[in-house]
Amino acid sequence: MQETTGSGVETRLAKEAAHEWVKENAARTVLAAAVPMPIPLGHSLLTTAIEAYMIIQIAAIYGHRISLKEAIALIPVLGAT
């Protein structure tokens, strides 16, 4: 994971941007859950993909680069908090 540091203003702006991504992701997840899927576990797979995308984007907002594999590994941890 690569990291960059910034000023307090940059950190505040990053936090605001991350909050927006979380809200948008929540809306995407709700919409995905509302769509009927004939595939068993289809909603779980779709939700995992949406959450992984959100984690990658939030990491990028804070100046980190993470892989899809790392993002997917973080999903259960984030759900526990």
C-alpha positions in Angstrom: 0.0 0.0 0.0 1.3 3.4 -1.0 0.6 6.5 1.1 0.7 10.2 0.7 0.2 12.7 3.4 -1.4 16.1 3.2 -2.4 19.1 5.2 -5.4 19.3 7.6 -7.4 20.9 4.8 -6.6 18.1 2.4 -7.5 15.6 5.1 -10.8 17.3 5.8 -11.6 17.4 2.0 -10.7 13.7 1.7 -12.9 12.8 4.6 -15.8 14.7 3.0 -15.2 13.0 -0.3 -15.1 9.6 1.4 -18.4 10.2 3.2 -20.0 11.0 -0.2 -18.6 7.7 -1.6 -20.1 5.8 1.3 -23.5 7.5 0.8 -23.4 6.8 -2.9 -22.4 3.2 -2.3 -25.3 2.7 0.2 -27.7 3.8 -2.6 -26.1 1.4 -5.1 -26.3 -1.4 -2.6 -30.0 -0.7 -1.9 -30.7 -0.6 -5.6 -28.8 -3.8 -6.3 -30.7 -5.6 -3.5 -34.0 -4.5 -5.0 -33.3 -6.1 -8.4 -34.7 -9.6 -8.6 -31.9 -12.1 -9.3 -32.5 -15.7 -10.4 -28.9 -16.6 -9.6 -28.3 -18.1 -6.1 -26.0 -15.8 -4.1 -26.3 -13.2 -6.9 -27.0 -10.4 -4.5 -24.1 -11.3 -2.3 -21.7 -11.3 -5.3 -23.0 -8.0 -6.5 -22.9 -6.4 -3.1 -19.3 -7.6 -2.6 -18.3 -6.0 -6.0 -19.9 -2.7 -5.1 -18.3 -2.7 -1.6 -14.9 -3.6 -3.1 -15.2 -0.7 -5.6 -16.1 1.7 -2.8 -13.1 0.6 -0.7 -10.7 1.1 -3.7 -12.1 4.5 -4.4 -11.9 5.6 -0.7 -8.3 4.4 -0.5 -7.5 6.4 -3.6 -9.1 9.5 -2.0 -6.7 9.2 0.9 -3.7 8.6 -1.5 -3.5 4.8 -1.1 -3.4 2.2 -3.8 -4.9 -1.2 -3.0 -5.7 -4.2 -5.1 -9.1 -5.7 -5.6 -7.9 -8.7 -3.6 -7.0 -6.4 -0.7 -10.3 -4.5 -1.0 -12.3 -7.8 -0.8 -10.3 -8.9 2.2 -11.3 -5.7 4.0 -15.1 -6.1 3.5 -15.7 -8.4 6.6 -13.5 -6.2 8.7 -15.3 -3.0 7.8 -18.7 -4.7 8.4 -17.6 -5.6 12.0 -17.1 -2.0 13.0 
